[in-house]
Amino acid sequence: MGTEIKEDRNTPEYLAQLLKDKKQIAAFPNVFIHTERLLDEEINKVRGNLFHLSTNKEPLNLPAGNGPTEQFSEKLYVPVKDYPEFNFVGRILGPRGMTAKQLEQDTGCKIMVRGKGSMRDRKKEEMNRGKPNWEHLNEDLHVLITVEDSKNRASVKLERAKEEVKKLLVPAPEGEDDLKKRQLMELAIINGTYRDTKNPQTGAGSVSVPASSRKSACSLLPPPAWLPLLLLLLLHLM
């Protein structure tokens, strides 16, 4: 019997292909619902392995359901007045919404950014302000957390979600923001410009993000000095 060779799917190339597939499926909303769910699960799994996510998090210890399923929600307001120049929306959502999707998988809650400044297209935001179903645009910028479950289970999920979102609402010192470094790497993967320095020929293998330097974490193709600044600008505009 021959030796079975298992394909390593925890690579930037595989993640990039998954994101490409997700973008194509998104062109047909509410058609491939189960396929989209499976893609989200695989994307979050690969991201977790690539970037070593959730290694220190305790899994949710949910009690048995007690009572009917209801919808519960919480709002966490974004401190834009304290940090007017900080891009909280990009930090919470991440490239292609991946940071928020990871939060949703970890907490079992829906994570949405709402209120003034929540839309990328500010002109469209102004056009929608005051219209039905867009009332939230009259509120201050906030994160809306919703969950459908029995009350006792929903409270556990909401507490975990609030705990994780609050971490995103505290800007890290410049050069020490590991989340921002990871999001820049994800943006490079999406754009096809990421190369793993640990295996430059294939790009395979695990990806680690040192806290000391973004440049040592990854190299971008092509490598001119202005490219990291361009990625920062793109992340700021998201």
Sequence and secondary structure as in RCSB ss.txt:
>XXXX:A:sequence
MGTEIKEDRNTPEYLAQLLKDKKQIAAFPNVFIHTERLLDEEINKVRGNLFHLSTNKEPLNLPAGNGPTEQFSEK
LYVPVKDYPEFNFVGRILGPRGMTAKQLEQDTGCKIMVRGKGSMRDRKKEEMNRGKPNWEHLNEDLHVLITVEDS
KNRASVKLERAKEEVKKLLVPAPEGEDDLKKRQLMELAIINGTYRDTKNPQTGAGSVSVPASSRKSACSLLPPPA
WLPLLLLLLLHLM
>XXXX:A:secstr
          SHHHHHHHHHHHHHHTTSTTTSHHHHHHHHHHHHHHHHHHHTTTTT          S  EEEEEE
EE  TTTSTT  HHHHHH GGGHHHHHHHHHHSSEEEEESTT SS HHHHHHHTTSTT GGGGS SEEEEEEEE 
HHHHHHHHHHHHHHHHHHTS   TT  HHHHHHHHHHHHHTT EE TTSTTT  S     SS HHHH EESS  T
THHHHHHHHHHH 
